[in-house]
């Protein structure tokens, strides 16, 4: 029987993602946020024959759900249980570089939201966990029950953009210990009241999840690593869901598409920065009315895409990078011969 979470999973901005990635038969792609495998399945279908996909997810349950969905692509899909912050290491170890495209869908999957035991949503009463991977040491409960009032307020303010952060933190300190999602959600609603359709605990839950999983720091890191894995003409596509993520993605792409990045008043360029990317959409891409109707969870999604305009050798600028490539494991997963015969922009590794 098909996994219910897998069958109910609806990939966001699917057609827009495929178009932005410029999928080609025989291409090689990385899905850094595998989730239910919806985007991955579509990429493999469109890159057939000969296409390959490396899928990464920190959540073992999500990986198994995606494995079930991708059963028909066993020879073409390599799935790795890891955090995408280790993207470059994973690709080097499996000799999966250069690549034609990298996809990042930063939203929570249906599997995570519908899970009763992870605490990502306050629609169910669950332990205050919020870890993407069970191997992570710090949970949301740890942050809520051990942080000082000032630290807790800073987390809620910075990562949730919550104006009532200090009131919420003060209430949490008074009511500790707090170990369940409903307990925390009800406390926040009691503290700041409810106005409009959005639950008052939404921003705090977002903040805790971001803090637990180091989402913003890891995002900055994986964006940089992605460029170093793309071959000439390769595409990076990112779907974000809130302003903090989108701001990081937008600023990174804009900076890497520029030449000089010296301060405005610098008389002569001293940075030596050259553009590595070309912006593919200056205006952010959002879901259509049809998609919003069929999948309300897509309402805040924003897609940005860029194309690599430098060769892969130019990306690997340090001795450490070259050494890492040289000592990549000998039992690595190699792409089939058909990839070398396909009409692609990227030279074989």
CORTAMO-V197418 format. One record per pair of residues at least 12 apart in sequence whose ideal C-beta (glycine too) atoms are under 7 Angstrom apart, sorted by the first residue. I is the first residue (numbers start at 0). J is the second residue. Records with the same first field share a line. If there is no record, write none. Layout:
# CORTAMO-V197418
I=J + J
This chain:
# CORTAMO-V197418
2=64 + 67
4=35 + 64 + 109 + 110 + 113
5=35 + 36 + 64 + 67 + 68
7=109
8=34 + 35 + 37 + 108 + 109 + 110
9=37 + 294
10=37 + 38 + 41
11=104 + 106 + 238 + 286 + 294 + 297 + 300
12=238 + 284 + 286 + 297 + 300 + 302
13=37 + 38 + 41
15=284 + 302
16=38 + 102 + 236 + 238 + 302
17=41 + 42 + 45
19=234 + 236 + 279 + 302 + 304
20=100 + 102 + 234 + 236
21=234
22=42 + 45 + 46
23=46 + 99 + 341 + 343
24=46 + 47 + 48 + 49 + 50 + 341
25=46 + 48 + 49 + 50 + 337 + 338 + 341 + 343
26=46 + 50 + 99 + 100 + 343
27=51 + 95 + 98 + 99 + 334 + 338
28=42 + 46 + 52 + 98 + 99 + 100 + 102
29=53 + 90 + 98 + 101
30=42 + 52 + 54 + 55 + 102
31=55 + 83 + 86 + 101 + 102 + 103 + 221
32=56 + 83 + 103 + 104 + 105
33=54 + 55 + 56 + 61 + 62 + 65 + 78
34=56 + 61 + 65 + 104 + 108 + 110
35=61 + 64 + 65 + 68 + 108 + 109 + 110
36=64 + 65 + 68 + 69
38=102 + 104
39=52 + 54 + 65 + 69 + 76
40=68 + 69
43=72 + 75 + 76
48=337
49=335 + 337 + 338 + 341
50=75
51=75 + 334 + 338
52=75 + 76
53=77 + 79 + 90 + 93 + 95
54=76 + 78 + 79
55=79 + 81 + 83 + 89
56=80
57=81 + 82 + 131 + 132
58=111 + 131 + 132
59=80
60=110
61=108 + 110
62=78 + 80
64=110
65=78
66=78
77=93 + 332
82=132 + 217
83=217 + 221
84=217 + 220 + 221
86=221 + 224 + 225
87=224 + 227 + 228
90=228
91=323 + 324 + 327
92=327 + 328 + 331
93=331 + 332
94=327 + 331 + 332 + 333 + 348
95=332
96=228 + 348
97=228 + 229 + 230 + 233 + 311 + 345 + 348
98=228 + 229 + 230 + 233
99=230 + 233 + 343 + 345
100=233 + 234 + 236
101=225 + 228 + 229 + 235
102=236
103=221 + 237 + 238
104=238
105=238 + 239 + 240 + 244
106=238 + 240 + 300
107=119
117=129
118=139 + 180
119=208
121=180 + 181 + 184 + 198 + 200 + 204
123=180
124=179 + 180 + 181
125=179 + 180
126=140 + 178 + 179
127=139 + 140 + 143 + 177 + 178 + 179 + 180 + 183
128=140
129=207 + 208 + 211
130=211 + 212
131=212
137=211
138=211
139=207 + 211
140=178
142=154 + 207 + 210 + 211
143=171 + 177 + 183 + 207
144=175 + 176 + 177
148=168 + 169 + 172
151=168 + 171
152=164 + 165 + 168
154=206 + 210
155=167 + 168 + 203 + 206
158=205 + 206 + 209 + 210 + 243
159=202 + 203 + 205 + 206
160=202 + 242
161=202 + 203 + 206
163=191
166=190 + 191
167=187 + 190 + 191 + 203
170=186 + 190
171=186
174=186
183=200
184=198 + 200
187=199 + 200 + 203
188=200
205=241
215=243 + 247
218=244 + 247
219=247
222=248 + 251
226=255 + 275 + 276 + 307 + 314
227=314 + 315
229=307
230=307 + 311 + 344 + 345 + 346
231=307 + 309 + 310 + 344 + 345
232=306 + 307 + 344 + 345
233=307 + 345
234=304 + 306
235=304 + 305
236=302 + 304
237=303
238=300 + 301 + 302
239=301
240=299 + 300
241=299
245=301
248=303
249=303
252=276 + 278 + 303 + 305
255=274 + 275 + 276
256=274 + 276 + 277 + 278 + 305
257=274
258=272 + 273 + 274
259=272
260=272
274=308
275=307 + 308 + 309
276=305 + 306 + 307 + 308
277=305 + 306 + 308
278=305
279=304 + 305 + 306
280=303 + 304
283=301 + 302 + 303
284=302
285=300 + 301
286=300
